[in-house]
Amino acid sequence: MLEGVNVALGVSGSIAAVKVVELAHELRRQGASVRGVMTESARGIVHPWAVEFATDNDVVTEITGRVEHVELCGRDGWADVLLIAPATANTVGKIAGAVDDTPVTTCATTALGADVPVVIAPAMHEPMYDHPGVLDAIDRVASWDVDFVDPRIEEGKAKIATEAAIVTATARATAEQSLAGRHVVVTSGATAEAIDPVRILTNRASGKTGRAVARACHVRGADVTLVHPDGDVHYADAVTVESAAEMRDAVLDSVDADTDAVVSAAAISDYTVDRADEKLRSGEERTLELRPTPKLLDDVREAHPDLPIVGFKAETSGDDAEMTEAARGILDRVGLAFVVANDASVMGDDETRTLFVDGDDAVEFSGTKTELGGAIADRIATVVSESDPDSASASDSDADSDSAPAPE
């Protein structure tokens, strides 16, 4: 997610600084190179040696004749993004006022002047976060296109956001915004059909791929609606559902005239049953009458004939030719943009192997599900751009202007 990205990690004097070692590790796990910058107050909470160990780089603890702030965050500096995590009320206020009396605030002023992206993850006690001056400072800094990662309000504290949320915000700040202004609806996870108040029919899908697609679309600038059974996420507007019928209704409600694409990654139940009002007694032979569920893709296509839709097809044969044939069947029947076909044996795993089936092509992909999410998001950006006449007109206009003679 952050392959090749250089992150200058500013650490200020919140107790949340104790989390910076793991945050630095997670940034590096996602492919980033990290260099730490610390205030004096932060050094009283976590030792610079710990940050040096976590980043595998020297830590800036003061501005010297090397002009470290310019070296890191100047126009030709090392950093692709300045991430300040945690950011205290004091630090945010100083950034808002262009006060440069710590290495972190000096890097912030330099980055903002050099148009280097800045991401800030505040952490403080809740009354401080609610102070009108702090809120004004946050609004002022945010108006300069600085991305704030909202804290978690718990136990009277505005606790620093999760590592996953901070990493996602950092990735979004540095990624090409190929889906900016787009609305993408993604389904994910396994639906479940109630047999009685305690038993369900479901499947082995984990939802990892759908969540990875939603996150990757968000990183590329999209507004994402995620319809799934797992609750809130930090990268999308989540709609929680359980059954196939609930998922179908939620998707149809979420898709409107401004929706640019639907990705149906969920493993939706093919069958449902009539739910018993009370728990069925155990120890008895019982026959369940299974009824087919409505096909979500068909219903979305009927309601939105021109909408780009991405489908998924899981098979158990392990044969690429059979997977491709099954994928082409749904591709042609529903008129999909492309289909992601895979063997069902990867359900629940972090690694996957798929085939992108599009027309006569079947392109193999192997890697993590996070990487697969990125590959799908990139394909969606291409499909949406090609299907949008306004984008095509804009491209034609750009081409015309490029070929036109320059004014004298």
TORKEMAR-568126 format. One record per residue (C-alpha): z negated, y negated, x. Coordinates in steps of 0.25 Angstrom, whole numbers, plus 2048, in hexadecimal, padded with zeros to 3 digits. Example, Ala and Ser with C-alpha at 12.3 -4.5 7.8 and 13.67 -1.06 7.14 Angstrom:
<atoms>
<<7E1 812 831>> <<7E3 804 837>> 
</atoms>
This chain:
<atoms>
<<800 800 800>> <<7FD 7F7 80C>> <<806 7FD 816>> <<809 7F3 821>> <<801 7E8 81B>> <<7F7 7E0 824>> <<7EA 7DC 81E>> <<7E1 7D1 823>> <<7D4 7D5 81C>> <<7CA 7CA 81B>> <<7BB 7CE 819>> <<7B1 7C4 814>> <<7A2 7C5 812>> <<7A0 7CC 805>> <<798 7D9 805>> <<7A5 7E0 801>> <<7AA 7DE 80F>> <<7A3 7EC 811>> <<7AF 7F2 80A>> <<7B9 7EB 814>> <<7BA 7F8 81D>> <<7BF 801 812>> <<7C8 7F6 80D>> <<7CF 7F5 81A>> <<7D0 804 81B>> <<7D7 804 80D>> <<7E0 7F9 811>> <<7E4 801 81E>> <<7E6 80E 816>> <<7F0 807 80D>> <<7F8 803 819>> <<7F3 7F5 81D>> <<7EF 7F0 82B>> <<7E2 7E8 82A>> <<7DB 7DD 832>> <<7CD 7D8 82E>> <<7C8 7CA 82D>> <<7B9 7C7 82B>> <<7B0 7BC 828>> <<7A3 7BA 82F>> <<79C 7BE 822>> <<7A4 7CB 820>> <<7A0 7CF 82F>> <<792 7CF 82A>> <<795 7DA 820>> <<79F 7E2 827>> <<7A1 7E3 836>> <<7AF 7DF 83B>> <<7AF 7EC 843>> <<7AF 7F3 836>> <<7BB 7EB 831>> <<7C2 7ED 83F>> <<7C0 7FC 83D>> <<7C5 7FC 82F>> <<7D2 7F3 832>> <<7D4 7F9 840>> <<7D6 7EA 844>> <<7CE 7DF 84B>> <<7C6 7D7 840>> <<7C7 7C7 840>> <<7B9 7C2 83F>> <<7BD 7B4 844>> <<7C9 7AA 846>> <<7CB 7A9 855>> <<7D6 7A3 85D>> <<7DF 7AE 859>> <<7E0 7A7 84B>> <<7DD 7B5 844>> <<7E0 7AF 836>> <<7EE 7AB 83A>> <<7F0 7B8 842>> <<7EC 7C0 835>> <<7F0 7B7 829>> <<7FA 7AC 82F>> <<809 7AB 82B>> <<80C 7B5 836>> <<7FF 7BC 836>> <<7FC 7CB 836>> <<7F7 7CC 827>> <<7FF 7CF 81B>> <<7F3 7CC 812>> <<7E5 7C7 813>> <<7DB 7CF 80B>> <<7CD 7C9 80A>> <<7C4 7D4 805>> <<7B9 7D1 802>> <<7BA 7C2 7FF>> <<7AD 7BB 7FC>> <<7AC 7AF 7F3>> <<7AA 7A7 800>> <<7B7 7AC 806>> <<7BF 7AA 7F9>> <<7BA 79B 7F8>> <<7BD 798 806>> <<7CB 79D 805>> <<7CD 795 7F8>> <<7C9 789 800>> <<7D1 78C 80D>> <<7C3 78D 815>> <<7C6 795 822>> <<7B8 798 828>> <<7B9 7A7 829>> <<7C4 7B0 82F>> <<7C7 7B5 820>> <<7C9 7A7 81A>> <<7D1 7A2 826>> <<7DA 7AE 824>> <<7DB 7AC 815>> <<7DF 79D 817>> <<7E9 7A2 822>> <<7EF 7AD 819>> <<7F0 7A3 80D>> <<7F8 799 815>> <<801 7A4 81B>> <<804 7AA 80D>> <<7FD 7B7 812>> <<7F9 7BF 805>> <<7EA 7BE 803>> <<7E1 7C8 7FB>> <<7D3 7C5 7F8>> <<7C8 7CF 7F3>> <<7BC 7C8 7EE>> <<7AE 7CE 7EF>> <<7A1 7C6 7EB>> <<796 7C6 7E1>> <<79B 7C4 7D3>> <<794 7B6 7D1>> <<79B 7B1 7DD>> <<7A8 7B7 7D8>> <<7A6 7B0 7CB>> <<7A3 7A2 7D2>> <<7AD 798 7CD>> <<7B0 793 7DB>> <<7B3 7A1 7E0>> <<7BC 7A4 7D4>> <<7C3 797 7D6>> <<7C5 79A 7E5>> <<7CA 7A8 7E1>> <<7D4 7A1 7D7>> <<7D8 797 7E1>> <<7DB 7A2 7EC>> <<7E2 7AB 7E2>> <<7EB 79F 7DF>> <<7F0 7A0 7ED>> <<7F6 7AE 7EA>> <<7EA 7B5 7F0>> <<7E7 7C2 7E9>> <<7D9 7C5 7E5>> <<7D4 7D3 7E3>> <<7CA 7D2 7D8>> <<7BC 7D7 7DB>> <<7B4 7E2 7D3>> <<7A9 7DB 7CB>> <<79E 7E5 7CC>> <<78E 7E4 7CD>> <<78F 7D5 7CD>> <<798 7D5 7D9>> <<7A7 7D2 7DA>> <<7A9 7DE 7E3>> <<7B5 7DF 7EC>> <<7C1 7E6 7E6>> <<7C4 7F4 7E9>> <<7CC 7F8 7F6>> <<7D7 7FD 7ED>> <<7D8 7EF 7E6>> <<7D8 7E7 7F3>> <<7E2 7F0 7F9>> <<7EB 7EF 7ED>> <<7EA 7E0 7ED>> <<7ED 7DF 7FC>> <<7F9 7E8 7FA>> <<7FE 7DF 7EE>> <<7FD 7D3 7F7>> <<806 7D8 801>> <<810 7E1 7FA>> <<81D 7DD 7F6>> <<81C 7D8 7E7>> <<828 7E0 7E2>> <<821 7E2 7D4>> <<81C 7D4 7D3>> <<81C 7CF 7C4>> <<81F 7DD 7BF>> <<817 7E5 7B5>> <<816 7F4 7B8>> <<80F 7FE 7AF>> <<80A 80B 7B6>> <<804 817 7B0>> <<7FB 820 7B8>> <<7F2 82C 7B8>> <<7F1 838 7AE>> <<7EF 836 79F>> <<7E6 83F 797>> <<7E7 845 789>> <<7DA 847 782>> <<7D7 855 77D>> <<7C9 852 777>> <<7BF 847 77B>> <<7BC 84D 789>> <<7C9 855 78D>> <<7D7 850 791>> <<7E4 855 795>> <<7E9 84E 7A2>> <<7F0 850 7AF>> <<7ED 84F 7BE>> <<7F4 842 7C1>> <<7EB 838 7C9>> <<7F2 82B 7C6>> <<7F3 828 7D5>> <<802 826 7D4>> <<802 81D 7C8>> <<7F6 814 7CE>> <<7FE 813 7DB>> <<80A 80E 7D4>> <<802 804 7CC>> <<7FB 7FF 7D8>> <<808 7FE 7E0>> <<80F 7F6 7D5>> <<803 7ED 7D5>> <<804 7EB 7E4>> <<813 7E7 7E2>> <<80F 7DC 7D9>> <<810 7E3 7CB>> <<807 7E1 7BF>> <<803 7EF 7BC>> <<7FE 7F6 7B0>> <<7F8 804 7B3>> <<7F7 80E 7A7>> <<7EE 819 7AC>> <<7E1 821 7A8>> <<7D8 81B 7B4>> <<7D4 80D 7B1>> <<7D5 800 7B8>> <<7DC 7FE 7C5>> <<7DC 7F2 7CE>> <<7EC 7F1 7CF>> <<7F0 7F2 7C0>> <<7ED 7EF 7B2>> <<7E7 7FC 7AE>> <<7E9 803 7A0>> <<7E0 80F 79F>> <<7E5 81B 796>> <<7E2 829 795>> <<7ED 830 78C>> <<7FC 831 78D>> <<7FD 829 780>> <<7F3 81E 785>> <<7FC 81D 792>> <<808 81C 78A>> <<803 811 781>> <<7FD 809 78C>> <<80A 809 794>> <<812 805 788>> <<807 7FA 786>> <<808 7F6 794>> <<817 7F5 795>> <<81D 7E8 790>> <<829 7DF 792>> <<824 7DB 7A0>> <<821 7E9 7A5>> <<82B 7EC 7B1>> <<828 7FB 7B3>> <<820 807 7AE>> <<81C 812 7B8>> <<817 81E 7B1>> <<80F 825 7BB>> <<805 82B 7B2>> <<804 83A 7AF>> <<804 839 7A0>> <<800 845 798>> <<80C 84C 792>> <<804 852 787>> <<7F8 84E 77E>> <<7EF 855 774>> <<7E7 851 767>> <<7DA 84D 76C>> <<7CE 854 766>> <<7C3 84A 761>> <<7B8 853 766>> <<7B6 85B 773>> <<7BD 869 772>> <<7B4 875 773>> <<7B6 87C 780>> <<7B7 88C 781>> <<7C2 88C 776>> <<7D0 88F 777>> <<7D8 883 773>> <<7E7 87F 772>> <<7EB 870 774>> <<7F7 86B 76E>> <<7FE 862 778>> <<807 857 773>> <<811 84F 77C>> <<80D 841 77F>> <<817 835 77E>> <<81F 833 78A>> <<81B 825 790>> <<828 823 798>> <<830 825 78B>> <<828 81C 783>> <<828 811 78E>> <<837 812 78F>> <<839 811 780>> <<831 804 780>> <<837 7FE 78C>> <<845 803 78E>> <<848 7FB 79B>> <<83A 7FC 7A2>> <<83A 803 7B0>> <<831 80F 7AF>> <<82D 818 7BA>> <<829 827 7B6>> <<822 832 7BE>> <<825 841 7BD>> <<81C 84C 7C2>> <<821 85A 7C3>> <<81A 867 7C9>> <<826 86E 7CE>> <<826 868 7DC>> <<835 868 7DC>> <<83B 85A 7DF>> <<848 85D 7D7>> <<840 861 7CB>> <<837 854 7CC>> <<844 84C 7CD>> <<84A 852 7C1>> <<83E 850 7B9>> <<83D 842 7BD>> <<84B 83F 7BA>> <<849 844 7AC>> <<83F 83A 7A9>> <<846 82F 7B1>> <<852 831 7A8>> <<84B 833 79B>> <<843 827 79C>> <<84C 81E 7A4>> <<841 81C 7B0>> <<843 814 7BC>> <<83F 81F 7C5>> <<836 82B 7C4>> <<82B 830 7CE>> <<82B 83F 7CE>> <<820 847 7D5>> <<81A 855 7D6>> <<80D 856 7CE>> <<806 85C 7DA>> <<803 84E 7DF>> <<7FA 84A 7D3>> <<7ED 844 7D8>> <<7F2 844 7E7>> <<7F3 837 7EF>> <<800 83C 7F5>> <<80D 83E 7ED>> <<81B 842 7EE>> <<825 83D 7E3>> <<834 83B 7E0>> <<839 82E 7DB>> <<844 831 7D1>> <<84E 826 7CE>> <<85C 82A 7C8>> <<862 834 7D2>> <<857 831 7DD>> <<84B 839 7E0>> <<843 832 7EC>> <<837 839 7F2>> <<82A 832 7F5>> <<81E 838 7FC>> <<811 830 7FF>> <<804 82B 7F9>> <<804 828 7EA>> <<800 819 7EF>> <<80E 819 7F6>> <<815 81F 7EA>> <<80F 814 7E2>> <<815 80A 7EB>> <<823 811 7EB>> <<823 811 7DC>> <<81F 803 7DB>> <<82B 7FF 7E5>> <<835 807 7DC>> <<82F 800 7D0>> <<832 7F2 7D6>> <<840 7F6 7D9>> <<842 7FB 7CB>> <<83C 7EF 7C4>> <<844 7E6 7CD>> <<851 7ED 7CA>> <<84E 7EE 7BB>> <<84A 7DF 7BA>> <<856 7D6 7B7>> <<84E 7CA 7BB>> <<84B 7CF 7C8>> <<85A 7D3 7CA>> <<85E 7C5 7C6>> <<854 7BF 7D0>> <<85A 7C8 7DB>> <<868 7C4 7D8>> <<864 7B5 7D7>> <<85D 7B7 7E5>> <<86A 7BE 7EA>> <<872 7B3 7E5>> <<869 7A8 7EB>> <<869 7AF 7F9>> <<879 7B0 7F9>> <<87A 7A1 7F5>> <<87D 797 7FF>> <<871 78E 804>> <<871 780 7FE>> <<875 776 809>> 
</atoms>
